[in-house]
Amino acid sequence: MLRRSISCAVAALVACATLPGAAVAADGFTLKGEPKIAMIYFGPKNDGGWTQAFDEARLKVEAAIGKKIQFVENVPEDASAIKPAAERFISRGANIVIGTAFGYSDAFKELAAKYPDVAFLNGSGTTNGANLESFYGRTYESQYLCGMAAGAASKSGKLGFVAANPFGVVNWTVNAFALGAQKMNPNATVNVIYTGAWNDPVKERAAAMALIDQGADVIGQHVDSPTPQIVAQERGVYGTGHHRDLRQFAPKATLCSSVWVWDKFLTPELKKIMAGGWKPAQYGAFIAMKDGGTDIAGFGAGVPKDKAALINAERDALLKGKQIYAGPLKDREGKERVAAGAVLSDADLWKMDWYVKGVVTQK
């Protein structure tokens, strides 16, 4: 998923929703010369999750725009690695550079200032400007649908969730998963264990095992590896995946996955850049399902056909503008978080530090 330095994550996530980027020229940004695109991957292209989703999107984008996209793998969230990687591509003629990590944000901002004739995009970034746009998807939409699948398949109503860190972007998936499950079973509960890491299969295995031992018969996740799904299959329970269709790793267990469909955003965005007059979103692109953020892949055999039809009906409603965090909505302590007739703001989504009724959190 997102790549972050944990110590600065919450402040940065709030900032990305509330602080303005550099002013965009009135006539927009226009490339000089033939478009040449490069991508910088945080991890290996076959990691099974976050980076692989970008690599699979790259192939689809290439086919859609008729251009090859260069890429480099395993570039960590360190300016001493990010800047040389980008500048090597720029020295070879690249004039569109796409990053794939939160931790690239500051380096990309500096690069955008240094190379004003190059367009920069950054997945899960927080910095924006005249030639720089960060983008991320509203993952709570697809996780809500996966929660519905989990609630439909669960016999006990006790669900587990393996999560990375208690940041807004994770908490909104946990809450949405719970709300989706409760749409199918109003008494459903979600026990959450945070591993403290985006990709740590050892901790993910331990967390999934503990949740199953506590009675969970469906395991959701917001971590990078498919380990929770693999454990679910080993233990004979169900699960829901994140990033990609994790039936690839656990075909018997995985009911549904929240999947990135980056090509649906990147293809039209790159076409805008190549056409000239591109105007990056001032606060970055926060992409809804209807615009190519995330979607779902499924359904596994554990979801009855009539329940799958209900989930697809909710998906259609989301595509038409339904809001998951619409009021009235209270947290698990009974405090009103969204008033009747209101919708939770983007700024409040990014800094979400509360949980809905039925969510039980533990380290």
C-alpha positions in Angstrom: 0.0 0.0 0.0 1.1 3.5 0.8 4.8 3.9 1.7 5.4 6.2 4.7 7.8 7.3 7.3 5.6 6.5 10.3 6.7 9.3 12.5 5.5 12.0 10.0 2.5 10.2 8.5 -0.5 11.6 10.2 0.7 15.2 9.8 1.5 14.7 6.2 -1.8 13.1 5.4 -3.7 15.9 6.9 -1.5 18.4 5.0 -2.2 16.8 1.7 -5.9 17.5 2.1 -5.6 21.0 3.6 -2.5 22.8 2.2 -2.4 24.3 -1.2 0.2 23.4 -3.8 2.0 25.8 -6.0 -0.1 28.0 -8.3 -0.8 26.5 -11.7 -0.2 28.7 -14.7 -3.4 30.0 -16.2 -2.7 28.3 -19.5 -1.6 25.1 -17.9 1.5 23.0 -18.4 2.7 21.9 -21.9 5.5 19.5 -22.7 8.4 20.6 -24.9 9.1 17.8 -27.3 7.7 14.3 -27.9 6.3 12.7 -24.7 8.7 10.2 -23.1 7.5 8.5 -19.9 9.3 6.9 -17.0 8.1 5.2 -13.8 9.9 4.8 -10.5 8.8 1.8 -8.4 9.2 1.7 -4.6 9.4 -2.1 -4.6 9.9 -5.0 -7.0 7.4 -5.3 -9.8 6.4 -8.8 -8.7 5.7 -8.0 -5.0 2.2 -9.4 -5.3 0.6 -6.1 -4.1 1.2 -2.3 -4.3 4.1 -2.2 -6.8 2.8 -5.0 -9.0 -0.5 -3.2 -9.3 1.4 -0.3 -10.8 3.4 -2.5 -13.1 0.2 -4.2 -14.4 -1.3 -0.8 -15.0 1.8 0.3 -16.9 1.3 -2.4 -19.5 -2.4 -1.4 -19.9 -1.4 2.3 -20.2 1.3 1.5 -22.8 -1.4 -0.3 -24.9 -3.8 2.6 -24.5 -1.5 5.5 -25.4 0.8 3.6 -27.9 4.0 4.4 -26.0 6.5 2.4 -24.1 7.1 3.4 -20.5 10.5 3.0 -18.9 10.7 1.9 -15.3 13.1 1.2 -12.5 12.4 -1.0 -9.4 13.3 -1.0 -5.7 13.9 2.8 -5.3 13.5 3.4 -1.5 11.9 6.5 0.1 15.2 8.3 0.3 16.0 11.5 -1.6 19.5 10.2 -2.2 18.0 7.3 -4.2 14.9 9.0 -5.7 16.6 12.0 -7.3 19.3 10.1 -9.1 16.8 7.7 -10.4 14.6 10.5 -11.8 17.5 12.5 -13.1 18.9 9.5 -15.0 15.5 9.2 -16.9 15.4 13.0 -17.5 18.9 12.9 -18.9 17.8 10.3 -21.3 14.9 12.5 -22.5 12.0 11.6 -20.2 9.7 14.5 -19.7 6.9 12.7 -17.7 8.0 11.0 -14.5 5.6 8.9 -12.4 6.4 8.0 -8.8 4.8 5.4 -6.6 5.3 6.3 -2.9 4.3 8.7 -0.2 8.0 9.0 0.7 8.8 10.4 -2.7 6.7 13.5 -2.0 9.4 16.0 -0.9 11.9 14.8 -3.5 9.4 15.1 -6.3 8.5 18.6 -5.1 12.2 19.6 -5.4 12.6 17.8 -8.7 9.5 19.6 -10.1 11.0 22.9 -9.2 14.4 22.0 -10.7 12.9 20.7 -13.9 9.9 22.9 -14.8 9.6 21.4 -18.2 9.0 17.9 -16.9 5.6 16.7 -15.7 5.6 14.7 -12.4 2.9 12.4 -11.0 3.2 10.6 -7.7 0.9 7.8 -6.4 0.1 8.3 -2.7 2.1 11.5 -2.6 1.2 14.7 -0.8 2.9 17.5 -2.8 1.5 19.3 -5.8 2.4 22.2 -8.1 2.3 23.6 -11.6 4.0 20.5 -13.0 3.4 18.1 -10.2 0.3 16.1 -9.2 -0.1 13.5 -6.4 -2.9 11.0 -6.6 -4.5 8.3 -4.5 -7.8 6.4 -4.5 -10.8 6.4 -2.2 -10.1 2.8 -1.0 -12.9 2.9 1.5 -15.3 2.5 -1.3 -14.0 -0.9 -2.4 -13.3 -2.0 1.1 -16.9 -1.3 2.0 -17.9 -3.7 -0.7 -15.4 -6.3 0.5 -16.9 -5.9 4.0 -20.3 -6.7 2.5 -18.8 -9.9 1.1 -17.2 -10.7 4.4 -20.5 -10.1 6.3 -22.4 -12.3 3.8 -20.0 -15.2 4.1 -19.4 -15.1 7.9 -21.3 -17.6 10.0 -20.3 -16.2 13.3 -20.4 -12.5 12.6 -16.9 -12.2 14.0 -14.5 -10.8 11.4 -10.8 -10.1 11.7 -8.7 -7.4 10.0 -4.9 -7.3 9.6 -3.8 -3.6 9.2 -0.5 -1.9 8.9 -0.6 1.4 10.9 -3.5 3.3 12.5 -3.4 6.2 10.0 -6.4 7.8 8.4 -6.0 6.0 5.1 -6.0 2.7 7.0 -8.7 3.6 9.5 -11.1 4.6 6.7 -10.7 1.1 5.2 -11.3 -0.6 8.6 -14.4 1.5 9.2 -15.8 1.0 5.7 -15.2 -2.7 5.9 -17.1 -2.8 9.2 -20.0 -0.7 7.7 -20.2 -3.0 4.7 -20.2 -6.1 6.9 -22.9 -4.6 9.1 -25.1 -3.9 6.1 -25.3 -7.6 5.7 -25.3 -8.4 9.4 -26.0 -5.5 11.8 -24.4 -7.4 14.6 -21.1 -8.1 12.9 -17.9 -7.0 14.7 -14.4 -6.5 13.3 -11.3 -7.2 15.4 -8.3 -5.3 14.1 -4.6 -6.0 14.7 -2.0 -3.4 13.5 1.3 -4.9 12.5 3.2 -1.6 12.4 4.5 -2.4 8.9 3.2 -2.2 5.4 4.9 -5.4 4.3 5.9 -7.8 7.0 4.7 -11.4 6.2 5.9 -12.7 9.6 3.8 -10.2 11.6 0.9 -10.5 9.2 0.9 -14.3 9.7 1.0 -14.0 13.4 -1.8 -11.4 13.3 -4.1 -13.5 11.1 -3.5 -16.6 13.2 -4.4 -14.7 16.4 -7.6 -13.3 14.9 -8.7 -16.8 13.7 -7.8 -18.2 17.1 -10.1 -15.6 18.6 -13.0 -16.8 16.5 -12.8 -14.7 13.3 -14.1 -16.7 10.3 -13.3 -14.0 7.7 -10.0 -12.0 7.6 -9.8 -8.6 5.9 -6.6 -6.8 5.3 -4.8 -3.5 4.5 -1.2 -4.7 4.2 0.9 -5.3 1.2 1.5 -9.0 1.1 -1.1 -11.8 0.4 -0.1 -13.5 3.7 -3.5 -13.0 5.5 -5.3 -14.7 2.6 -2.8 -17.5 2.6 -3.3 -18.1 6.3 -7.1 -17.9 5.9 -6.9 -20.7 3.3 -4.6 -22.8 5.5 -7.0 -22.5 8.4 -10.1 -23.1 6.4 -11.7 -19.7 6.8 -12.4 -16.9 4.3 -10.7 -13.6 3.6 -10.8 -10.4 1.5 -7.7 -9.0 -0.2 -6.2 -5.6 -0.9 -4.2 -4.1 -3.8 -4.8 -6.9 -6.3 -7.1 -9.9 -6.8 -5.6 -12.2 -4.2 -7.4 -15.3 -5.4 -4.1 -15.8 -7.2 -2.6 -16.8 -3.9 -5.7 -18.2 -2.0 -8.4 -19.1 -4.5 -10.5 -21.1 -2.0 -10.4 -18.4 0.8 -10.5 -15.0 -0.9 -14.1 -13.8 -1.3 -13.3 -10.4 -2.8 -10.4 -8.0 -3.2 -10.1 -4.3 -3.2 -8.0 -3.7 -6.3 -6.2 -0.7 -7.8 -7.2 0.2 -11.4 -4.5 2.9 -11.9 -4.7 2.6 -15.7 -8.2 4.1 -15.6 -6.8 7.2 -14.0 -3.3 7.3 -15.6 -4.4 6.8 -19.2 -6.7 9.9 -19.4 -4.3 11.9 -17.2 -1.3 11.2 -19.4 -3.4 12.1 -22.5 -4.2 15.4 -20.9 -0.5 16.1 -20.3 0.4 15.1 -23.8 -2.3 17.2 -25.3 -0.9 20.4 -23.6 -2.5 22.9 -21.2 -2.5 20.3 -18.3 -3.7 21.8 -15.0 -2.8 19.5 -12.1 -5.4 19.4 -9.3 -4.4 21.9 -6.7 -4.6 19.5 -3.8 -3.9 16.4 -5.8 -6.2 13.9 -7.3 -8.3 12.0 -4.7 -9.9 9.4 -7.1 -13.3 7.9 -6.6 -14.2 4.4 -7.9 -16.1 6.0 -10.8 -12.9 7.8 -11.9 -10.5 4.9 -11.7 -9.3 4.7 -8.1 -10.1 1.2 -6.9 -12.6 -1.4 -7.7 -13.4 -5.0 -6.6 -12.5 -8.4 -7.9 -14.5 -11.4 -6.9 -16.6 -13.1 -5.9 -15.4 -16.3 -4.2 -17.7 -19.3 -3.7 -18.4 -18.2 -0.1 -20.6 -15.3 -1.3 -24.1 -16.6 -2.2 -25.4 -15.3 -5.5 -28.2 -13.3 -4.0 -25.7 -11.5 -1.7 -23.3 -10.9 -4.7 -26.2 -9.2 -6.5 -26.7 -6.9 -3.4 -23.0 -6.1 -3.4 -23.0 -5.3 -7.1 -26.1 -3.1 -6.6 -24.1 -1.1 -3.9 -21.2 -0.9 -6.4 -23.5 0.7 -8.9 -24.8 3.1 -6.3 -21.2 4.1 -5.5 -20.5 4.7 -9.2 -23.5 7.0 -9.2 -22.3 9.0 -6.3 -23.4 7.2 -3.1 -21.4 8.4 -0.1 -20.3 5.8 2.5 -19.5 8.3 5.2 -22.8 10.1 5.1 -24.7 11.1 8.3 -26.0 10.4 10.7 -22.9 8.5 11.8 -21.6 8.0 15.3 -18.3 6.5 16.5 -18.1 3.5 18.8 -18.2 5.7 21.9 -21.5 7.2 20.7 -20.1 10.6 19.6 -21.7 12.0 16.5 -19.0 12.2 13.7 -21.3 13.1 10.8 -24.5 14.9 11.2 -27.7 13.9 9.4 -27.7 15.2 5.8 -23.9 15.9 5.9 -21.0 14.0 4.4 -17.6 13.6 6.0 -15.1 16.0 4.4 -11.9 14.9 2.7 -9.8 16.6 5.3 -11.6 14.6 8.1 -11.2 11.5 6.1 -7.4 11.9 5.9 -7.1 12.5 9.6 -9.6 9.8 10.7 -8.6 8.6 14.2 -11.9 7.1 15.3 -13.8 3.9 14.7 -17.4 3.0 14.1 -19.5 0.8 16.4 -18.4 -2.9 16.3 -14.7 -2.2 15.6 -12.3 -3.6 18.3 -8.7 -2.5 17.9 -5.6 -4.0 19.4 -1.8 -4.0 18.7 
